Amino acid sequence: MVNELERLLSNSYAQYDYKCFSSIVVMKDGKTFSGVTVKNQIFRDAIYAEQAAIARAVSAGYKYGDFEKIYIMVGTTSINDLKYINKDVIIEFMEPDAQVWLYDKNRNYRIMKVGNLLFNIY
C-alpha cells in the first residue's frame, strides 16, 4: 500500500503551498479507491486526498459501514503535517473502530482509530 501511496503523491497538485497528500480507502469487500490533493490559488476550494478517495467510493455505491480502513500519506518528512487532513469527511463515512494509517514520505507511520481522530491534533 505504501508504494501506491508514494506513486499517487506524484499526481497531487498543490502549486502554492506544496502540501501534497495521497489517500487510499479500503472497503470491507476488498475494493480500493484512491485520491490525491488538488489545490488552486483559493485554498478554500481545495480537494483533500481523503475526500477524493471517499467520494469515489460513495460514487460507486458504498456508504457508511462499508469502509474498512484508510491510508493517507503526506508528501513531506514531517508526520505532523498530517494535521491538515480532513477529519470531518473521514468521521462522516467511517465507523469509529475503522483504522487510519498515517504516513510521511519517509515511511514513518502512525495507526489510529477513526473515533480518536478528533482528539489527536498533531
C-alpha positions in Angstrom: 0.0 0.0 0.0 2.9 2.4 0.8 4.3 2.1 -2.7 0.9 3.0 -4.2 0.6 6.0 -1.8 4.0 7.2 -3.0 3.1 6.8 -6.7 -0.1 8.7 -6.1 1.7 11.6 -4.5 3.2 12.5 -7.9 -0.3 13.1 -9.2 -1.1 15.5 -6.4 -1.4 19.3 -7.3 -0.5 21.9 -4.7 1.5 24.6 -6.5 1.0 27.2 -3.9 1.8 25.6 -0.6 3.4 22.3 -1.8 1.5 20.2 0.9 0.7 17.2 -1.2 -1.3 14.2 0.1 -2.4 10.8 -1.3 -5.0 8.5 0.1 -6.5 5.0 -0.4 -9.7 3.8 1.2 -10.2 0.0 1.6 -13.7 -1.3 1.6 -14.9 -4.3 3.6 -15.3 -6.2 0.4 -11.6 -5.5 -0.5 -12.2 -2.9 -3.2 -9.9 0.2 -3.0 -10.4 3.8 -4.1 -7.6 6.4 -4.3 -7.4 10.2 -4.2 -4.9 13.0 -4.2 -4.9 16.6 -3.1 -5.9 19.2 -5.7 -5.5 22.8 -4.7 -5.7 26.1 -6.5 -4.9 29.7 -5.5 -8.1 29.9 -3.5 -7.3 27.3 -0.8 -11.0 27.1 0.3 -11.6 25.3 -3.0 -9.1 22.5 -2.2 -10.0 18.9 -2.7 -8.4 16.7 0.0 -6.9 13.4 -0.9 -9.1 11.5 1.6 -12.1 13.4 0.5 -11.5 12.4 -3.2 -10.9 8.7 -2.3 -14.1 8.6 -0.1 -16.1 10.4 -2.8 -15.0 7.9 -5.4 -16.2 5.1 -3.1 -19.5 6.8 -2.5 -19.9 7.4 -6.2 -19.5 3.6 -6.7 -22.4 3.0 -4.3 -20.6 2.5 -1.0 -22.0 4.0 2.2 -21.3 4.4 5.9 -20.4 1.0 7.3 -18.8 -0.3 4.1 -15.3 1.3 4.8 -12.7 -0.9 6.5 -9.7 1.5 6.7 -8.0 4.4 5.1 -4.3 5.1 4.3 -3.0 8.7 4.0 0.4 9.9 3.1 1.8 13.4 3.3 4.5 14.4 0.8 6.8 15.9 3.5 9.2 14.4 6.0 7.0 15.5 8.9 4.2 13.2 10.1 2.9 16.3 12.0 1.8 17.8 8.6 -1.0 15.2 8.8 -2.8 17.7 11.0 -4.1 19.1 7.6 -6.2 16.1 6.8 -10.0 16.5 6.5 -11.0 14.6 9.6 -14.7 15.5 9.3 -15.2 13.6 6.0 -13.4 10.5 7.4 -15.6 10.6 10.5 -18.8 11.1 8.4 -18.3 7.9 6.4 -16.2 5.6 8.6 -17.1 3.7 11.7 -15.3 4.7 15.0 -13.3 1.4 15.1 -12.0 1.7 11.5 -8.3 2.1 11.1 -6.5 5.2 9.9 -2.9 4.6 8.7 -0.9 7.8 8.5 2.5 8.0 6.7 5.0 10.7 5.9 7.2 10.4 2.8 10.0 8.7 4.9 7.5 5.9 5.6 7.2 6.8 9.3 3.7 5.9 10.3 1.0 6.1 13.0 -2.1 3.9 13.2 -5.2 5.3 14.8 -8.9 4.6 15.1 -11.4 6.9 13.4 -13.0 7.5 16.7 -9.8 9.1 18.0 -9.2 11.5 15.2 -10.9 14.5 16.8 -8.8 14.1 20.0 -5.5 13.9 18.2 -4.3 17.2 16.8 -0.7 16.8 16.0 
